[in-house]
Amino acid sequence: MNHSEPNIIETVDIVVEFIEIAIHYILFIRNVYEIPVQQSRHPELNGYIQDLLLTIKPDLLNGSISKFYVCINDSQSNLLEKFTFQMKSMINDLSESQQADKTGSGLKEIQQYLRAFLMKISCLDAQLMPNPSDCTWCAWVEIVGDDPSPTKSTHLIPGEPSEIKVENGRLLPLRTLDTGLIKMEMFVEESGSKYHSSTQLSEF
């Protein structure tokens, strides 16, 4: 196999590593971190993010996960922003032998796409309204099919889609990546409540 063209396992490893970096970028850019660094130095937070991605990695590998969400909430748990990583795996369309041998885009090409994703995230402050200083965040996953639980992994807790529904929001597309094995689109939804609050403050 040409190692410059990752197979499905290597591609999932790259995607998982990218999502981990992207989470840190989002939390930094959107002022969820309490300190001005691009990656958390808090071992518990870092461990939580790594454990979360390790938990869903098997589901990414078999193509079960369709969306991964990073949600930012205010102190009253109102959803302010929802970052969506929408994924479509081509692996289920292949036989077992094809899955073992199939490769996607070249490694350098994938890395260039992922750097472009991060550049898009870094510019979000100019496109989104500021968040309050006491925000929290949470991660959600959505699986393919009609299973009501958010993932087939038993370590995560099922939730209701209504809990992460953005009300009267606006949608900002960020980027699309097609590795040949996994297609990923990223976009962010910003709640209309932020604009309503801003209007009230300006009128006061």
C-alpha positions, 0 to 999 in steps of 0.5 A, a space after each residue: 500500500 502507498 502510505 501517502 494514501 491513507 486507508 480507512 483506519 488511517 483516515 479515521 485516525 486523521 479525522 479524530 485528531 482533526 476534530 480534537 484540534 478543532 474542538 480546542 480551536 472552537 473553545 479558544 476562538 469563542 472564548 470558552 477557555 478562561 485563559 488566552 491559549 489555543 489549547 487547554 492545559 487543563 488535564 481533566 478537560 484534555 482527558 475528557 476530549 480525548 476519551 470522548 473521541 476514543 469512545 466514538 472512534 469505532 462508530 466513525 470507523 464503521 460509518 455509524 456516526 453522521 454528525 458530531 456537534 460542539 454546542 456552546 451554552 450560556 449560564 442558563 444552559 441556553 444554546 448559543 452556538 452549534 458547530 456541526 461536523 457532518 460526516 458520510 462514510 463510504 465504507 459501508 458501500 464496500 465489501 470487507 476485502 475492499 475495506 481493507 485495501 481501499 485508500 482515499 485522497 493523498 495524505 498531503 491533500 487531506 492535511 491541506 484541507 484540514 488546515 483550511 478548516 482550521 483557518 475558517 474557524 480562526 476567522 469566526 470571531 469576525 462573523 459571529 457575535 461575542 459570547 458571554 464570559 460564563 459559557 459552557 460547552 458540551 459535545 453530541 453525536 448523531 448516528 445514522 438510522 432510526 436508533 433513538 440513542 445518539 450513538 451505539 457506544 454504551 459510554 455516552 448518554 442518549 439525549 433529545 434532538 430538541 436539546 440542541 435545536 437552534 432557535 431562529 438561528 443563522 447558518 454559516 457554512 465553513 468548509 467541505 472535505 472529501 477524502 474519498 473514504 469519508 466526506 465531512 462538511 462543517 458549519 455553525 449555527 448561531 442562535 437568534 437569541 444573541 441578536 435579540 439580547 444585543 438589541 435589548 441592551 442597545 435600546 436600554 
